[in-house]
Amino acid sequence: MLLFGHLFIGMFIDQSPLSGEATAIALEYLRVMACCLPVLYVLYVYRSTLQGMGNTLMPMVSGLAEFVMRTASALLLPGLIGHSGVFWAEVLAWLGADLILIPSYHAAYRRAAKHPAGEAGTT
């Protein structure tokens, strides 16, 4: 997206003189999303891992945090930094979820390490 985003955008937005601003905004969006996708990948890995460990509460809480962060950021950031605030709202939502999921995973991992499956005396 960083290198060839303009080609992909050209498939959806005609290249008339009036479409220049729309193309510029679309390119900015693609660049923000492309650079910040690792934050989303961390979210997916930790959320899926927690769910696989049988923890469904914290992934749900992180989803609610995403919603709150996305909504609050989308309402506040455009007034502070302009239209790109909407793009950053998405990234901040991912980051908010990561800040819940990462410590939750490590706590669940420590609990699992103390009480491995099949250990005598555990139920």
C-alpha positions in Angstrom: 0.0 0.0 0.0 2.9 2.3 0.7 4.4 1.9 -2.7 1.5 1.2 -5.0 -1.5 2.7 -3.1 -2.1 5.3 -5.8 -2.6 2.5 -8.3 -5.2 0.8 -6.1 -7.0 4.0 -5.4 -7.0 4.7 -9.1 -9.2 1.7 -9.5 -11.9 3.3 -7.3 -11.5 7.0 -7.9 -11.5 8.5 -11.4 -8.5 10.7 -12.1 -10.4 13.8 -13.0 -9.1 17.2 -11.8 -11.9 17.3 -9.2 -10.8 14.0 -7.6 -7.4 15.2 -6.4 -8.4 15.9 -2.9 -10.3 12.6 -2.5 -7.2 10.7 -3.9 -4.9 12.6 -1.4 -7.2 11.7 1.5 -7.4 8.0 0.4 -3.6 7.8 0.1 -3.2 9.3 3.6 -5.6 6.7 5.0 -3.7 3.9 3.3 -0.4 5.1 4.6 -1.6 5.3 8.2 -3.3 1.9 8.0 -0.3 0.3 6.3 2.2 1.6 8.8 0.1 0.7 11.8 -1.0 -2.8 10.9 1.5 -4.4 13.2 -0.6 -3.0 16.1 -3.6 -4.8 14.7 -1.6 -8.0 14.2 -0.5 -8.0 17.9 -4.2 -7.6 18.8 -5.2 -10.6 16.7 -2.4 -12.8 18.1 -3.1 -12.0 21.8 -6.9 -12.1 21.5 -6.9 -15.4 19.7 -4.3 -16.9 22.1 -6.4 -15.9 25.1 -9.5 -17.3 23.5 -7.6 -20.5 22.8 -6.6 -20.7 26.5 -10.3 -20.6 27.4 -10.3 -16.9 28.5 -13.3 -15.2 26.8 -13.8 -12.4 29.3 -10.7 -10.3 28.5 -11.0 -10.6 24.7 -14.6 -9.3 25.1 -13.4 -6.5 27.4 -10.8 -5.5 24.8 -13.5 -5.4 22.2 -15.5 -3.0 24.3 -12.3 -0.9 24.9 -11.8 -0.8 21.1 -15.3 0.5 20.7 -14.9 3.2 23.4 -11.5 4.3 22.1 -12.6 4.4 18.4 -15.7 6.4 19.3 -14.0 8.9 21.6 -11.1 9.3 19.3 -13.3 9.8 16.2 -15.2 12.5 18.1 -12.2 14.3 19.6 -9.3 14.0 17.2 -10.7 15.6 14.1 -11.2 18.8 16.0 -7.6 18.7 17.1 -5.7 17.4 14.1 -8.2 17.5 11.2 -9.7 14.8 9.1 -6.8 12.4 9.7 -8.0 12.1 13.3 -10.6 9.6 12.0 -7.8 7.4 10.6 -5.8 7.6 13.9 -9.0 6.7 15.9 -8.8 3.2 14.3 -5.2 2.8 15.3 -5.8 4.1 18.9 -8.7 1.6 19.2 -6.3 -1.2 18.3 -3.7 0.1 20.7 -6.3 0.3 23.5 -7.2 -3.3 23.0 -3.5 -4.3 23.0 -3.0 -2.6 26.3 -5.7 -4.8 27.8 -4.8 -8.1 26.0 -1.1 -8.1 26.5 -1.1 -8.0 30.3 -4.1 -10.3 30.4 -2.2 -12.9 28.3 0.9 -12.7 30.5 -1.2 -13.1 33.7 -3.0 -16.1 32.2 0.3 -17.6 31.1 1.8 -17.3 34.6 -1.3 -18.9 36.1 -1.1 -21.8 33.5 2.7 -22.2 34.3 2.0 -22.6 38.0 -0.7 -25.2 37.4 0.1 -27.2 34.3 -2.7 -29.4 32.8 -2.6 -32.9 34.2 -0.7 -31.9 37.4 -1.7 -34.1 40.3 -4.1 -32.4 42.7 -5.5 -30.0 40.1 -9.1 -30.1 38.9 
